[in-house]
Amino acid sequence: MSEVDLDVLDLKQLVLNSNSFGPNDVAEIRRAITENYGHFGELRDAVQEMEQDSGQSPANRTKMGVCQFLLGRFRDSLETLSAADGSAMALFYAARCRFELGQYAEAIEAYQSAKTSGYNEDRCKIGIAEAKRYSGEIEEAMAILDDIFGPAEQTADYMYQRAATAALIGGRMEEAINLYQRAVSTDENHAGALFGLALENDRLGNDEEALHLYERAAKAFPTGIGALTNLGVMYEDRNEYDKAQLCYKRILDCFPAHPRTQLYMKDASATGNMLYDEEAQRRNDRLAQILNMPVTNFELSVRSRNCLQKMGIETIGELTRHTEQELLSSKNFGETSLVEIREMLNQKGLSLGQFAGEKKSSDPPIDTSHMSPDEQALLERPIADLNLSVRARKCMTRLQINTIGELIRKTGDDMLECKNFGVTSLNEVREKLGDLGLKMRGD
């Protein structure tokens, strides 16, 4: 697989048409997806096509197994590589799969087999050191790294593994940070080293630097779950929920059933949907005010005014919940009145039938016989006077509740049926009404 222009690269065809497949080809795939994550889908499509070919040669099974590994499908990859050509590359990536699956002892054995079969000895030893570190054998891991000499010591992988091991030994964090920095200087896209630096800055409270490093680590491929998760959480802290969801989606692309990420994605999506910026709040408040305006505030003809009164239409909001056909079906309501009302609504950016699908159910009337004039006046006050939270206000808009009087005609169960309106919001509404000496129907 020769180096090509990444802007015009068709990774799927490049993988499928490759007659030979080795470490340089893996590096090319990783580089392509790092530069443009859109190539991830092409790699996935290529693997799906290879999996449909029941007549794969052993060598092609090695290629397919390595690509499955890059997609994060470690169990599938291990199964494929076990039936491949037994090459050093197949054995090396089988070791990588076992490491990712937490089978550290088996991974070490597989690395030894890959080394015996001719795979790069230093890369195998680095892999063994990593497996030792993850199994808690820190001193043994460092001893293996101490035994590596020559050009391998100058590679980003070696410096990263040595840094990660030193970080677990007391009093060597400064050495670890220095090694992480050297690794990044050698390979600016080394995900592990970038993650190590980001984690340390995160721990020290250097949020901006940590964010920058997490973003760089997340761009590299394959990206660790830790980098994407931590970056997603930082985005959530900054109310950048769309970006957080993209991080979690990257994880779910490789691990669709990852339980913690599924929860993070669900929470980020729900919270992001609930966020209102100030401009959106102003628009919604303005809309609520307009919908609550009595139709008598507008200069309508006597005929139009009388027809609306007969239909029980008192506010602009109620008017927008009726279609033109419904108005025309009313006695004495003709085209002239329709044009008059249509123009009135157009001036407010509204139209007849705009909220026809949100007609309110006929709540029972309020018994005001026991109320004083002041208490009755409360019922006409706009819902905005309650100073509700964003979540509660959004529900009021959905239910077309414009006045306090309309609100107290609802039951608690009515409100809980509204999307994203829970017990906390219901208690808030009840408390606000209680401050005015009012309560909801059924309370």
C-alpha positions as CSV (number, residue, x, y, z in Angstrom):
1,M,0.0,0.0,0.0
2,S,1.8,3.1,-1.2
3,E,1.5,6.6,0.4
4,V,-1.4,8.5,-1.3
5,D,-3.1,11.9,-1.1
6,L,-5.4,11.6,1.9
7,D,-7.8,14.1,0.4
8,V,-8.7,11.7,-2.4
9,L,-8.1,8.5,-0.6
10,D,-10.7,5.7,-0.8
11,L,-9.5,3.6,2.1
12,K,-12.0,0.9,1.4
13,Q,-10.6,0.2,-2.0
14,L,-7.1,0.6,-0.8
15,V,-7.6,-2.1,1.8
16,L,-9.5,-4.5,-0.4
17,N,-7.1,-4.1,-3.3
18,S,-3.9,-4.5,-1.3
19,N,-2.0,-7.7,-2.2
20,S,0.5,-7.4,0.6
21,F,-0.2,-6.2,4.1
22,G,2.3,-5.2,6.7
23,P,3.2,-2.8,9.5
24,N,3.6,0.1,7.0
25,D,0.0,-0.5,5.7
26,V,-1.3,-0.4,9.3
27,A,0.5,2.9,9.9
28,E,-1.0,4.3,6.6
29,I,-4.5,3.4,7.8
30,R,-4.0,5.0,11.1
31,R,-2.6,8.1,9.5
32,A,-5.5,8.4,7.1
33,I,-8.2,8.1,9.9
34,T,-6.2,10.5,12.1
35,E,-6.3,13.1,9.4
36,N,-9.9,12.5,8.4
37,Y,-12.2,10.4,10.7
38,G,-14.5,9.9,7.7
39,H,-12.2,7.2,6.6
40,F,-13.2,5.1,9.6
41,G,-16.5,4.3,7.9
42,E,-14.5,3.2,4.8
43,L,-12.4,0.8,6.9
44,R,-15.5,-0.6,8.5
45,D,-17.1,-1.1,5.0
46,A,-14.0,-2.9,3.8
47,V,-14.0,-5.3,6.7
48,Q,-17.7,-6.0,6.2
49,E,-17.0,-6.9,2.6
50,M,-14.1,-9.1,3.5
51,E,-16.2,-10.9,6.1
52,Q,-18.7,-11.8,3.4
53,D,-16.0,-13.6,1.5
54,S,-16.0,-17.2,2.7
55,G,-13.0,-18.1,0.6
56,Q,-10.5,-15.8,2.3
57,S,-6.9,-16.9,2.0
58,P,-4.9,-17.3,5.2
59,A,-2.9,-14.1,4.3
60,N,-6.1,-12.2,3.7
61,R,-7.5,-13.4,7.0
62,T,-4.5,-11.8,8.7
63,K,-5.3,-8.5,6.9
64,M,-9.0,-8.8,8.0
65,G,-8.0,-9.6,11.5
66,V,-5.7,-6.6,11.8
67,C,-8.4,-4.4,10.4
68,Q,-10.9,-5.8,12.9
69,F,-8.5,-4.9,15.6
70,L,-8.2,-1.3,14.4
71,L,-12.0,-1.2,14.6
72,G,-12.0,-2.2,18.2
73,R,-13.5,-5.6,17.5
74,F,-10.9,-7.5,19.6
75,R,-12.8,-10.8,20.1
76,D,-13.6,-11.0,16.3
77,S,-10.1,-10.1,15.5
78,L,-8.6,-12.8,17.8
79,E,-10.9,-15.4,16.2
80,T,-9.9,-14.4,12.7
81,L,-6.2,-14.3,13.5
82,S,-6.3,-17.7,15.1
83,A,-7.4,-19.1,11.7
84,A,-5.0,-16.9,9.7
85,D,-1.5,-17.7,8.2
86,G,0.3,-18.0,11.5
87,S,2.7,-15.2,10.4
88,A,4.6,-13.0,12.9
89,M,2.1,-10.2,12.2
90,A,-0.9,-12.4,13.0
91,L,0.8,-13.5,16.2
92,F,1.6,-9.9,17.2
93,Y,-1.9,-8.6,16.7
94,A,-3.3,-11.6,18.5
95,A,-1.2,-10.5,21.4
96,R,-2.5,-7.0,21.1
97,C,-6.1,-8.4,21.1
98,R,-5.4,-10.4,24.3
99,F,-4.0,-7.3,25.9
100,E,-7.1,-5.2,25.1
101,L,-9.3,-8.0,26.4
102,G,-7.4,-8.0,29.7
103,Q,-5.7,-11.4,29.2
104,Y,-2.3,-10.1,30.2
105,A,-0.6,-13.5,30.8
106,E,-1.8,-14.8,27.4
107,A,-0.8,-11.6,25.7
108,I,2.8,-12.0,27.0
109,E,2.9,-15.5,25.6
110,A,1.6,-14.3,22.3
111,Y,4.2,-11.5,22.1
112,Q,6.9,-14.1,22.8
113,S,5.6,-16.2,19.9
114,A,5.5,-13.2,17.6
115,K,9.1,-12.4,18.6
116,T,10.2,-16.0,17.9
117,S,8.5,-15.9,14.5
118,G,10.5,-12.8,13.5
119,Y,8.3,-9.8,14.4
120,N,10.3,-6.7,15.6
121,E,11.9,-7.8,18.8
122,D,11.8,-4.4,20.5
123,R,8.1,-3.8,19.7
124,C,7.3,-7.2,21.2
125,K,9.4,-6.4,24.3
126,I,7.6,-3.0,24.7
127,G,4.2,-4.9,24.4
128,I,5.3,-7.4,27.1
129,A,6.4,-4.5,29.4
130,E,2.9,-2.9,28.9
131,A,1.2,-6.1,29.8
132,K,3.4,-6.5,32.9
133,R,2.5,-3.0,33.9
134,Y,-1.2,-3.6,33.6
135,S,-1.0,-6.8,35.6
136,G,0.7,-4.9,38.4
137,E,4.2,-6.0,37.9
138,I,5.7,-2.5,37.7
139,E,9.3,-3.3,38.6
140,E,9.4,-6.2,36.1
141,A,7.9,-3.9,33.4
142,M,10.7,-1.3,34.0
143,A,13.4,-4.0,34.0
144,I,12.2,-5.0,30.5
145,L,12.3,-1.4,29.3
146,D,15.8,-1.0,30.8
147,D,16.9,-3.9,28.6
148,I,16.0,-2.2,25.4
149,F,18.8,-0.3,23.7
150,G,19.6,1.5,20.4
151,P,17.1,3.2,18.0
152,A,14.1,1.7,19.9
153,E,14.9,4.0,22.8
154,Q,14.2,7.0,20.7
155,T,10.7,5.9,19.5
156,A,7.6,7.5,20.8
157,D,6.2,4.1,21.9
158,Y,9.2,3.3,24.0
159,M,9.2,6.8,25.7
160,Y,5.5,6.6,26.3
161,Q,5.7,3.1,27.9
162,R,8.6,4.2,30.1
163,A,6.7,7.3,31.1
164,A,3.6,5.4,32.0
165,T,5.6,2.9,34.1
166,A,7.6,5.6,35.8
167,A,4.4,7.5,36.7
168,L,3.4,4.5,38.8
169,I,6.6,4.5,40.8
170,G,6.7,7.0,43.7
171,G,8.7,10.1,43.2
172,R,9.2,9.8,39.4
173,M,6.4,11.9,38.1
174,E,8.7,14.6,36.8
175,E,10.6,12.0,34.8
176,A,7.3,10.7,33.5
177,I,6.2,14.1,32.3
178,N,9.5,14.7,30.6
179,L,9.2,11.4,28.8
180,Y,5.6,12.1,27.7
181,Q,6.8,15.4,26.3
182,R,9.7,13.8,24.4
183,A,7.3,11.2,23.0
184,V,5.0,13.9,21.7
185,S,8.0,15.8,20.2
186,T,8.9,12.6,18.4
187,D,5.3,11.8,17.3
188,E,2.9,14.7,17.6
189,N,-0.1,12.4,17.2
190,H,0.9,9.8,19.9
191,A,-2.4,9.3,21.6
192,G,-1.0,7.6,24.7
193,A,1.6,10.3,25.5
194,L,-0.9,13.1,24.8
195,F,-3.4,11.4,27.1
196,G,-0.7,11.1,29.8
197,L,0.1,14.8,29.6
198,A,-3.6,15.7,29.5
199,L,-4.3,13.6,32.6
200,E,-1.6,15.3,34.6
201,N,-2.7,18.8,33.6
202,D,-6.3,17.8,34.4
203,R,-5.1,16.6,37.9
204,L,-3.3,19.9,38.5
205,G,-6.4,22.0,37.5
206,N,-4.8,23.3,34.2
207,D,-8.2,23.0,32.4
208,E,-7.3,24.8,29.2
209,E,-4.1,22.9,28.6
210,A,-5.8,19.6,29.6
211,L,-8.6,20.3,27.1
212,H,-6.1,21.1,24.3
213,L,-4.2,17.9,24.9
214,Y,-7.3,15.7,25.2
215,E,-8.5,17.2,21.9
216,R,-5.1,16.3,20.3
217,A,-5.3,12.8,21.8
218,A,-8.8,12.3,20.6
219,K,-7.9,13.1,17.0
220,A,-5.3,10.3,16.9
221,F,-6.4,6.8,15.8
222,P,-7.0,4.4,17.4
223,T,-8.1,6.7,20.3
224,G,-8.3,5.4,23.8
225,I,-11.6,5.3,25.6
226,G,-10.1,7.3,28.4
227,A,-9.2,10.3,26.3
228,L,-12.6,10.4,24.6
229,T,-14.4,10.0,27.8
230,N,-12.5,12.7,29.7
231,L,-12.8,15.1,26.8
232,G,-16.5,14.5,26.6
233,V,-16.9,15.2,30.3
234,M,-14.8,18.4,29.9
235,Y,-17.1,19.5,27.0
236,E,-20.1,18.9,29.2
237,D,-18.6,21.0,32.0
238,R,-18.4,23.8,29.4
239,N,-22.0,23.2,28.2
240,E,-20.7,22.1,24.8
241,Y,-23.0,19.1,24.6
242,D,-22.8,18.6,20.9
243,K,-19.1,18.1,21.1
244,A,-19.5,15.8,24.1
245,Q,-21.9,13.6,22.1
246,L,-19.4,13.4,19.2
247,C,-16.8,12.1,21.7
248,Y,-19.1,9.4,23.0
249,K,-20.2,8.5,19.5
250,R,-16.6,7.8,18.6
251,I,-16.4,5.3,21.4
252,L,-19.7,3.7,20.5
253,D,-18.6,3.4,16.8
254,C,-16.0,0.8,18.1
255,F,-17.8,-0.4,21.2
256,P,-21.6,-0.1,20.6
257,A,-22.5,-1.9,23.8
258,H,-20.1,0.1,26.1
259,P,-22.4,0.6,29.1
260,R,-20.8,3.7,30.7
261,T,-20.5,5.5,27.4
262,Q,-24.2,4.7,26.6
263,L,-25.1,6.4,29.9
264,Y,-22.9,9.4,29.2
265,M,-24.4,9.7,25.7
266,K,-27.9,9.5,27.0
267,D,-27.2,12.2,29.7
268,A,-25.4,14.5,27.3
269,S,-28.2,14.3,24.8
270,A,-30.9,14.9,27.3
271,T,-29.1,17.8,29.0
272,G,-28.1,19.3,25.7
273,N,-31.7,19.3,24.5
274,M,-32.8,21.1,27.6
275,L,-30.2,23.9,27.3
276,Y,-31.6,27.3,26.4
277,D,-29.4,30.1,25.4
278,E,-30.5,33.6,26.5
279,E,-31.7,34.5,23.1
280,A,-33.9,31.4,22.8
281,Q,-35.4,32.2,26.2
282,R,-36.2,35.7,25.1
283,R,-37.8,34.4,22.0
284,N,-39.9,31.9,23.9
285,D,-40.9,34.5,26.5
286,R,-41.9,36.9,23.7
287,L,-43.9,34.2,22.0
288,A,-45.7,33.3,25.2
289,Q,-46.6,37.0,25.8
290,I,-48.0,37.3,22.3
291,L,-50.0,34.1,22.5
292,N,-51.5,35.3,25.8
293,M,-52.7,38.6,24.3
294,P,-56.5,39.0,24.2
295,V,-57.9,39.3,20.7
296,T,-59.8,42.4,21.9
297,N,-56.5,44.2,21.9
298,F,-56.5,44.4,18.1
299,E,-58.6,46.5,15.8
300,L,-61.0,43.9,14.4
301,S,-64.3,44.6,12.7
302,V,-67.4,44.0,14.8
303,R,-68.3,40.9,12.7
304,S,-64.9,39.3,13.2
305,R,-64.9,40.2,16.9
306,N,-68.4,38.7,17.4
307,C,-67.5,35.5,15.5
308,L,-64.5,34.9,17.7
309,Q,-66.5,35.5,20.8
310,K,-69.1,33.0,19.7
311,M,-66.3,30.4,19.1
312,G,-64.9,31.1,22.6
313,I,-61.6,32.4,21.2
314,E,-60.2,34.9,23.6
315,T,-56.5,35.0,23.1
316,I,-54.1,35.0,20.1
317,G,-52.8,31.5,21.2
318,E,-56.3,30.1,21.0
319,L,-56.7,31.7,17.6
320,T,-53.6,30.0,16.2
321,R,-55.0,26.6,17.3
322,H,-57.8,27.0,14.8
323,T,-57.5,26.4,11.1
324,E,-59.0,28.7,8.4
325,Q,-61.6,26.0,7.5
326,E,-62.8,26.0,11.2
327,L,-63.2,29.7,11.2
328,L,-65.0,29.7,7.8
329,S,-67.4,27.1,9.1
330,S,-68.6,29.6,11.8
331,K,-71.9,31.4,11.0
332,N,-71.4,34.9,9.6
333,F,-67.6,34.4,9.3
334,G,-66.6,35.1,5.7
335,E,-63.6,35.7,3.5
336,T,-63.3,39.3,4.5
337,S,-63.0,38.5,8.2
338,L,-60.6,35.7,7.3
339,V,-58.3,38.1,5.4
340,E,-58.5,40.6,8.3
341,I,-57.4,38.0,10.9
342,R,-54.8,36.5,8.7
343,E,-53.1,39.9,8.2
344,M,-53.3,40.6,12.0
345,L,-51.5,37.3,12.8
346,N,-48.9,37.8,10.0
347,Q,-47.9,41.1,11.7
348,K,-47.0,39.0,14.7
349,G,-45.2,36.3,12.7
350,L,-48.0,33.8,13.3
351,S,-50.6,32.1,11.2
352,L,-53.9,30.3,11.5
353,G,-53.5,26.6,12.3
354,Q,-49.9,27.1,13.4
355,F,-50.6,25.3,16.7
356,A,-53.6,23.3,15.5
357,G,-51.9,20.1,16.6
358,E,-51.5,21.3,20.1
359,K,-55.1,22.1,21.0
360,K,-55.6,22.0,24.7
361,S,-57.8,19.4,26.2
362,S,-61.0,20.8,27.7
363,D,-59.9,21.1,31.3
364,P,-62.8,21.6,33.7
365,P,-63.6,25.3,34.6
366,I,-62.3,26.9,37.7
367,D,-64.7,27.5,40.5
368,T,-64.1,31.2,41.4
369,S,-67.1,31.7,43.6
370,H,-65.1,31.4,46.7
371,M,-62.3,33.7,45.4
372,S,-61.9,37.4,46.2
373,P,-61.5,39.9,43.3
374,D,-57.7,40.0,43.9
375,E,-57.5,36.2,43.8
376,Q,-59.4,36.1,40.6
377,A,-57.1,38.7,39.1
378,L,-54.2,36.3,39.9
379,L,-55.6,33.8,37.4
380,E,-55.2,36.3,34.5
381,R,-51.5,36.9,35.2
382,P,-49.1,35.5,32.6
383,I,-47.2,32.3,33.5
384,A,-43.9,34.2,33.2
385,D,-44.8,35.9,36.5
386,L,-44.0,32.6,38.4
387,N,-40.3,32.9,37.4
388,L,-40.1,29.2,36.7
389,S,-36.9,27.3,35.8
390,V,-36.0,26.8,32.1
391,R,-37.2,23.2,32.2
392,A,-40.6,24.0,33.7
393,R,-41.0,27.0,31.3
394,K,-40.3,24.8,28.3
395,C,-43.1,22.5,29.4
396,M,-45.5,25.4,29.8
397,T,-44.7,26.4,26.2
398,R,-45.3,22.9,24.9
399,L,-48.6,22.7,26.7
400,Q,-49.6,26.2,25.6
401,I,-50.2,27.2,29.2
402,N,-50.1,31.0,29.1
403,T,-51.8,32.1,32.3
404,I,-51.8,31.0,35.9
405,G,-55.4,30.2,35.6
406,E,-54.7,27.8,32.8
407,L,-52.0,26.1,34.9
408,I,-54.2,25.4,38.0
409,R,-56.7,23.7,35.7
410,K,-54.1,21.0,35.2
411,T,-53.4,18.0,37.4
412,G,-50.0,16.9,38.5
413,D,-50.4,13.8,36.2
414,D,-51.2,16.1,33.3
415,M,-47.9,17.9,33.8
416,L,-45.8,14.8,34.2
417,E,-46.9,13.6,30.8
418,C,-45.0,16.5,29.2
419,K,-41.5,15.5,27.9
420,N,-38.6,16.2,30.3
421,F,-41.0,17.4,33.0
422,G,-40.4,15.3,36.2
423,V,-41.2,15.3,39.8
424,T,-38.6,18.0,40.6
425,S,-40.3,20.4,38.1
426,L,-43.7,19.5,39.4
427,N,-42.7,20.3,43.0
428,E,-41.3,23.6,41.8
429,V,-44.6,24.5,40.2
430,R,-46.5,23.5,43.2
431,E,-44.3,25.6,45.4
432,K,-44.6,28.7,43.2
433,L,-48.4,28.3,43.2
434,G,-48.4,27.8,47.0
435,D,-46.6,31.1,47.4
436,L,-49.7,32.7,45.8
437,G,-52.1,30.7,47.9
438,L,-53.1,28.5,44.8
439,K,-52.8,24.9,43.9
440,M,-53.3,22.6,40.9
441,R,-56.4,20.7,40.3
442,G,-56.5,17.5,42.3
443,D,-53.9,18.7,44.9
